Amino acid sequence: MTAKPMQPIYVLIGAKIVHTREAIGWTQQDLAKRIGLTRASVANIETGRQRILLHDVETIARAFQTTPKHFLKGIWT
């Protein structure tokens, strides 16, 4: 069985989540608790291995006290 390649959009959103999380000093576990996911799911989202649903983008944005636009801006040109 061949693993599916990571799609760039998920890698880019994940990188923005990592950057934001680290900038405020949270661990993956801290974020996971705030958004109701496991630490493993957060790790997979941050690396682009797990697709992130739009409502999860909104939940993550709220946890960081920002908007989903923060994570989506600049991804599509």
N, C-alpha and C positions, 0 to 999 in steps of 0.2 A: 504494500500500500504506500503510495507516494503522498507526502505531506503537501497540502495546498500552499502555494506561495503567499506571503503576506502582501496585502494590498496596501499601496502607499498611503491612502487616506487614513487607514487605521494606525499606521506607524507614525504619521504626522500628528494626529490627534493625541496619541499616546505620549509622544515626545513633549507636547505642550502641557499635558497633565503632569508629567514628571517634573518639568521645569517649574510649574506653578507650585506643586507640592513641596519640592525641595526649597524653593524661595521662601516659603513660610515655615519651614522646619518640621513638616509633618513626615511621618513614616508611612509606608504603604498601609500598615495596620491602622494608623490614625485615620487615614482617608477611608479605608474599608468600613470602620465603625460608623463613620459619619454618613455613609451612603448606603449602608445595608448590604454590602457585598463582602465576599471573603478577601483576605489578603492575596490569595492566589489569583483571584479574578482581577484584582487591581494590577497585579504584576503582569498578567497576560494582556490586559488592556493597554498598559503602558508600553509594552513591547510590540503591540500590534498583532499578537497571536490570537486575540479574542476580539471579535467584532463588537462594537459598542452601539447600543441602540440609542435613538435620538432622545428618548426620555431619560436614559442614563447620562447623556451629555448634560442635560438640564439639571439633573440631580447633583452631578459633580460640580457644575458651575455654581449652583446654590451653596454647596458646601464651602466653596472658595469665595463666596460672596461676590460673584461676578455673573456674567451672562453666558449662554451657550455660544454667542457670537465670538467671545474671547478665544474659544478653542477651534472655531471653524474659520475664523478670519485668515485669509491668505492661503487657504488650502486649495481653493479653486481659482484659476486665473482666467 
